[in-house]
Amino acid sequence: GGGRDKRCTLTSIKDEGLGKGEKPDWVSVAATISFIRNDERNGVMYASCPHDFNGRQCQKKLQEGGGQWYCERCAAYCEQPVWRYMVQLQVLDHTGSQWLTSFGDSGEQMFGLKAPELKALEQQNPDEFERRIREANLHEMVFRLKVAEDSYNDEQRIKVSIQRMEFVNFAKESQVLLDYISKLENNTPVLRVHSGSPMAPSRAPGQHAAAGSGGGGCSGS
């Protein structure tokens, strides 16, 4: 991504129309993992094509049949796929929730194993596999997110994917919040929309703004 990431809340991704420009938006969000989707239709891994395609590994999702795996892009079969992470997870912050998609390194960070190792664990020790999925929930993380438009079934939608994640450093996080409070006390706008104009904190109808209250916006700091 380019430039310095904006620090955002989850609701601001939609409220500020992020991802609808010509280039993706890159933001950082502090949030808690609340749910990891793992069922027959949407597991945390997928079987990817190991063949070369235009000088790179294809990595497209394979179709299984007759003991073999088939790649529509390469029009070729293989006996052994390469297992890769593609995790769909829901995260929460004080403003709302958001579905994210995670690939590669962030999947390894969540579950403590490479994707082929987690697949082997699922086959050999299902109870331990389920335990690792459960224990990845409820961790407080700082996510670096890529927000961009994506075409799915001929429809445009906003896709939010994890580029990097790290456990919350509470000392560092406290300093970020103290910096925001200091700016608010000095009447320095903290939350801004794309136009650069100050963004008022969001609140329920009839609710009065508390001193120094923070709503759902992005900050360049």
Sequence and secondary structure as in RCSB ss.txt:
>XXXX:A:sequence
GGGRDKRCTLTSIKDEGLGKGEKPDWVSVAATISFIRNDERNGVMYASCPHDFNGRQCQKKLQEGGGQWYCERCA
AYCEQPVWRYMVQLQVLDHTGSQWLTSFGDSGEQMFGLKAPELKALEQQNPDEFERRIREANLHEMVFRLKVAED
SYNDEQRIKVSIQRMEFVNFAKESQVLLDYISKLENNTPVLRVHSGSPMAPSRAPGQHAAAGSGGGGCSGS
>XXXX:A:secstr
  S  EEE HHHHHHTTTT SSS EEEEEEEEEEEE  SSSS SEEEE  SEETTEE   B EEETTEEEETTTT
EEESS EEEEEEEEEEEETTEEEEEEEETHHHHHHHSS HHHHHHHHHH HHHHHHHHHHTTT EEEEEEEEEEE
EETTEEEEEEEEEEEEE  HHHHHHHHHHHHHHHHTT    B TTS B      TT    TT   S EE  
